[in-house]
Amino acid sequence: MADIFVAHNYSKKEEESVVRENPNQPEKAKHHVHLFSTFCTNPDDIRFENQKEGEEILLFLRRHFITNISWIFISILLVLIPSVIPFFLPILNMDLSFVPAGLLAILIPFYYLGIFSYILVNFMTWFYNIFIVTKERVVDIDYSHTVIHNVSETKTSHLQDASYSQTGFISSIFNYGNVFVQTAGTEVNFEALAAPSPRKAVEIIASLIGAKK
């Protein structure tokens, strides 16, 4: 994966030492995060920058995949437009024979390049906007237009409240909503938009509020 998921890879010996420090703590079931994962508890195969040794990730969130349907649908239409235009020209009494073939040979590749850029930007914006909750902190990773990278985080000891909102027919059917995390003082509040299973996510975050560090 990209560098946002890269951190120090702990050796098996180091991981075993962490377990020995907490022998009475029940082992939680670990889950695999695949390419299109949007909700995962206790993931065992991701790391992020500046992750501390033994810092356990409790929750991995990304916008529900269903939120991508609009730009995927638009992309499909844009890809199909050049192939269907010849069928509509006679109906519309239009003739494009005056357009030089050389010009079309230049315009068409640029057209599809633009579509590819549109798809790439939308996919990367979805893929790299990540919300991570560990036992020690909340990390909000935001990418915008592939060049703007913003990472915000706060310690779990600074969390004050967690809530979610779920409105609309579609969000109810596919069970996603906005998760809001309020922090103490003047710190930035956090939000995970269109997150899957928002109620469960809030329960996990709320369990950390007031926990002893």
URNOR-V540194 format. One record per residue. N is the residue number from 1. RES is the residue in one small letter. PHI is phi in degrees with one decimal (999 if undefined). OMEGA is omega in whole degrees, 0 to 359 (999 if undefined). NEAR is the number of other ideal C-beta (glycine too) atoms within 10 Angstrom. Layout:
n->N res->RES phi->PHI omega->OMEGA near->NEAR
n->N res->RES phi->PHI omega->OMEGA near->NEAR
This chain:
n->1 res->m phi->999 omega->181 near->13
n->2 res->a phi->-71.3 omega->187 near->9
n->3 res->d phi->-64.6 omega->179 near->8
n->4 res->i phi->-63.8 omega->179 near->19
n->5 res->f phi->-99.5 omega->184 near->18
n->6 res->v phi->-97.0 omega->175 near->13
n->7 res->a phi->-149.8 omega->179 near->16
n->8 res->h phi->-63.7 omega->178 near->12
n->9 res->n phi->-86.4 omega->183 near->7
n->10 res->y phi->-73.0 omega->178 near->15
n->11 res->s phi->-75.5 omega->180 near->9
n->12 res->k phi->-62.4 omega->180 near->7
n->13 res->k phi->-64.7 omega->179 near->7
n->14 res->e phi->-65.6 omega->179 near->12
n->15 res->e phi->-65.2 omega->179 near->12
n->16 res->e phi->-66.6 omega->179 near->11
n->17 res->s phi->-66.7 omega->178 near->13
n->18 res->v phi->-65.2 omega->179 near->13
n->19 res->v phi->-64.7 omega->181 near->11
n->20 res->r phi->-66.8 omega->178 near->8
n->21 res->e phi->-70.1 omega->180 near->9
n->22 res->n phi->-128.2 omega->186 near->10
n->23 res->p phi->-67.4 omega->183 near->6
n->24 res->n phi->-91.8 omega->181 near->4
n->25 res->q phi->-80.5 omega->181 near->8
n->26 res->p phi->-62.5 omega->181 near->5
n->27 res->e phi->-76.3 omega->181 near->8
n->28 res->k phi->-89.0 omega->179 near->11
n->29 res->a phi->-66.9 omega->180 near->7
n->30 res->k phi->-95.3 omega->181 near->11
n->31 res->h phi->-128.9 omega->183 near->15
n->32 res->h phi->-94.7 omega->176 near->10
n->33 res->v phi->-99.1 omega->179 near->18
n->34 res->h phi->-96.4 omega->187 near->8
n->35 res->l phi->-56.5 omega->185 near->6
n->36 res->f phi->-106.6 omega->178 near->10
n->37 res->s phi->-63.8 omega->178 near->16
n->38 res->t phi->-122.7 omega->178 near->19
n->39 res->f phi->-146.4 omega->180 near->19
n->40 res->c phi->-150.7 omega->176 near->21
n->41 res->t phi->-99.3 omega->179 near->18
n->42 res->n phi->49.5 omega->179 near->15
n->43 res->p phi->-66.9 omega->184 near->18
n->44 res->d phi->-111.1 omega->187 near->13
n->45 res->d phi->-133.0 omega->175 near->12
n->46 res->i phi->-128.9 omega->176 near->19
n->47 res->r phi->-138.6 omega->175 near->17
n->48 res->f phi->-131.4 omega->182 near->21
n->49 res->e phi->-59.6 omega->178 near->13
n->50 res->n phi->69.1 omega->175 near->12
n->51 res->q phi->-68.2 omega->183 near->21
n->52 res->k phi->-81.0 omega->177 near->11
n->53 res->e phi->-64.0 omega->179 near->11
n->54 res->g phi->81.0 omega->178 near->15
n->55 res->e phi->-76.2 omega->186 near->15
n->56 res->e phi->-90.6 omega->176 near->14
n->57 res->i phi->-82.7 omega->181 near->20
n->58 res->l phi->-96.1 omega->187 near->20
n->59 res->l phi->-148.8 omega->176 near->24
n->60 res->f phi->-121.8 omega->182 near->21
n->61 res->l phi->-128.0 omega->174 near->26
n->62 res->r phi->-147.3 omega->179 near->24
n->63 res->r phi->-53.8 omega->180 near->20
n->64 res->h phi->-54.6 omega->184 near->23
n->65 res->f phi->-62.0 omega->182 near->16
n->66 res->i phi->-61.9 omega->180 near->16
n->67 res->t phi->-70.3 omega->178 near->17
n->68 res->n phi->-87.5 omega->187 near->17
n->69 res->i phi->-58.7 omega->184 near->11
n->70 res->s phi->-62.7 omega->181 near->10
n->71 res->w phi->-73.7 omega->175 near->16
n->72 res->i phi->-66.9 omega->179 near->13
n->73 res->f phi->-63.2 omega->179 near->10
n->74 res->i phi->-61.9 omega->180 near->14
n->75 res->s phi->-62.6 omega->179 near->17
n->76 res->i phi->-62.9 omega->179 near->12
n->77 res->l phi->-61.7 omega->181 near->11
n->78 res->l phi->-65.1 omega->179 near->15
n->79 res->v phi->-67.3 omega->184 near->14
n->80 res->l phi->-82.2 omega->185 near->10
n->81 res->i phi->-53.6 omega->182 near->12
n->82 res->p phi->-60.8 omega->182 near->13
n->83 res->s phi->-79.8 omega->181 near->8
n->84 res->v phi->-99.8 omega->181 near->9
n->85 res->i phi->-56.2 omega->181 near->12
n->86 res->p phi->-57.6 omega->180 near->9
n->87 res->f phi->-74.3 omega->183 near->8
n->88 res->f phi->-96.1 omega->181 near->10
n->89 res->l phi->-59.7 omega->178 near->12
n->90 res->p phi->-63.3 omega->180 near->9
n->91 res->i phi->-65.4 omega->182 near->7
n->92 res->l phi->-90.5 omega->181 near->8
n->93 res->n phi->55.7 omega->180 near->6
n->94 res->m phi->-114.0 omega->180 near->9
n->95 res->d phi->-131.9 omega->181 near->9
n->96 res->l phi->-105.9 omega->181 near->9
n->97 res->s phi->-66.0 omega->181 near->6
n->98 res->f phi->-75.5 omega->181 near->5
n->99 res->v phi->-76.6 omega->181 near->10
n->100 res->p phi->-60.6 omega->180 near->8
n->101 res->a phi->-62.3 omega->179 near->7
n->102 res->g phi->-63.9 omega->179 near->8
n->103 res->l phi->-66.8 omega->178 near->9
n->104 res->l phi->-62.8 omega->180 near->13
n->105 res->a phi->-63.3 omega->178 near->9
n->106 res->i phi->-90.4 omega->185 near->10
n->107 res->l phi->-69.1 omega->184 near->12
n->108 res->i phi->-62.4 omega->177 near->11
n->109 res->p phi->-59.5 omega->178 near->10
n->110 res->f phi->-65.9 omega->178 near->9
n->111 res->y phi->-62.1 omega->180 near->15
n->112 res->y phi->-70.7 omega->175 near->13
n->113 res->l phi->-65.2 omega->176 near->10
n->114 res->g phi->-64.0 omega->178 near->11
n->115 res->i phi->-64.4 omega->179 near->17
n->116 res->f phi->-61.2 omega->179 near->12
n->117 res->s phi->-63.5 omega->178 near->11
n->118 res->y phi->-61.4 omega->179 near->14
n->119 res->i phi->-65.8 omega->183 near->17
n->120 res->l phi->-63.2 omega->181 near->11
n->121 res->v phi->-63.6 omega->180 near->16
n->122 res->n phi->-66.3 omega->180 near->16
n->123 res->f phi->-67.0 omega->182 near->15
n->124 res->m phi->-67.2 omega->177 near->15
n->125 res->t phi->-62.8 omega->177 near->17
n->126 res->w phi->-71.9 omega->187 near->19
n->127 res->f phi->-66.5 omega->187 near->17
n->128 res->y phi->-96.6 omega->173 near->18
n->129 res->n phi->-88.5 omega->190 near->19
n->130 res->i phi->-121.4 omega->175 near->20
n->131 res->f phi->-123.6 omega->184 near->23
n->132 res->i phi->-122.6 omega->176 near->23
n->133 res->v phi->-121.5 omega->175 near->27
n->134 res->t phi->-115.7 omega->178 near->19
n->135 res->k phi->-69.8 omega->185 near->13
n->136 res->e phi->-108.2 omega->186 near->18
n->137 res->r phi->-160.8 omega->173 near->19
n->138 res->v phi->-112.7 omega->183 near->24
n->139 res->v phi->-122.5 omega->179 near->21
n->140 res->d phi->-114.8 omega->183 near->21
n->141 res->i phi->-108.3 omega->183 near->19
n->142 res->d phi->-121.2 omega->171 near->14
n->143 res->y phi->-116.3 omega->179 near->20
n->144 res->s phi->-136.5 omega->178 near->13
n->145 res->h phi->56.3 omega->174 near->8
n->146 res->t phi->66.2 omega->183 near->13
n->147 res->v phi->-118.0 omega->180 near->7
n->148 res->i phi->-99.8 omega->185 near->8
n->149 res->h phi->-123.7 omega->182 near->11
n->150 res->n phi->-130.2 omega->179 near->10
n->151 res->v phi->-122.5 omega->177 near->14
n->152 res->s phi->-119.2 omega->179 near->14
n->153 res->e phi->-151.7 omega->176 near->17
n->154 res->t phi->-149.1 omega->179 near->18
n->155 res->k phi->-72.8 omega->180 near->15
n->156 res->t phi->-64.8 omega->178 near->21
n->157 res->s phi->-68.6 omega->180 near->14
n->158 res->h phi->-95.0 omega->180 near->15
n->159 res->l phi->-74.1 omega->180 near->23
n->160 res->q phi->-116.1 omega->184 near->13
n->161 res->d phi->-158.9 omega->176 near->14
n->162 res->a phi->-136.2 omega->181 near->22
n->163 res->s phi->-148.8 omega->178 near->13
n->164 res->y phi->-147.6 omega->176 near->21
n->165 res->s phi->-128.5 omega->181 near->11
n->166 res->q phi->-140.8 omega->183 near->14
n->167 res->t phi->-126.5 omega->177 near->9
n->168 res->g phi->100.5 omega->183 near->10
n->169 res->f phi->-67.7 omega->183 near->7
n->170 res->i phi->-65.2 omega->181 near->12
n->171 res->s phi->-64.8 omega->178 near->18
n->172 res->s phi->-71.6 omega->180 near->11
n->173 res->i phi->-65.7 omega->184 near->9
n->174 res->f phi->-93.5 omega->175 near->15
n->175 res->n phi->54.5 omega->172 near->16
n->176 res->y phi->-138.7 omega->182 near->26
n->177 res->g phi->-168.7 omega->181 near->24
n->178 res->n phi->-95.7 omega->179 near->16
n->179 res->v phi->-103.9 omega->181 near->29
n->180 res->f phi->-119.1 omega->180 near->18
n->181 res->v phi->-123.0 omega->181 near->28
n->182 res->q phi->-97.0 omega->180 near->15
n->183 res->t phi->-113.0 omega->184 near->18
n->184 res->a phi->-78.4 omega->173 near->12
n->185 res->g phi->61.7 omega->184 near->6
n->186 res->t phi->-94.7 omega->180 near->5
n->187 res->e phi->-66.9 omega->181 near->15
n->188 res->v phi->-69.4 omega->173 near->11
n->189 res->n phi->-80.3 omega->186 near->13
n->190 res->f phi->-112.6 omega->177 near->21
n->191 res->e phi->-147.1 omega->175 near->15
n->192 res->a phi->-117.4 omega->187 near->28
n->193 res->l phi->-84.9 omega->177 near->15
n->194 res->a phi->53.6 omega->181 near->21
n->195 res->a phi->-80.1 omega->177 near->25
n->196 res->p phi->-66.9 omega->178 near->22
n->197 res->s phi->45.1 omega->184 near->20
n->198 res->p phi->-61.3 omega->181 near->25
n->199 res->r phi->-64.5 omega->179 near->11
n->200 res->k phi->-65.9 omega->178 near->16
n->201 res->a phi->-61.6 omega->179 near->23
n->202 res->v phi->-64.8 omega->179 near->20
n->203 res->e phi->-61.5 omega->180 near->13
n->204 res->i phi->-66.3 omega->180 near->17
n->205 res->i phi->-67.5 omega->181 near->25
n->206 res->a phi->-63.9 omega->180 near->14
n->207 res->s phi->-67.2 omega->180 near->13
n->208 res->l phi->-90.4 omega->181 near->22
n->209 res->i phi->-71.4 omega->180 near->15
n->210 res->g phi->83.2 omega->179 near->10
n->211 res->a phi->-70.1 omega->180 near->10
n->212 res->k phi->-72.7 omega->179 near->4
n->213 res->k phi->-103.8 omega->999 near->8
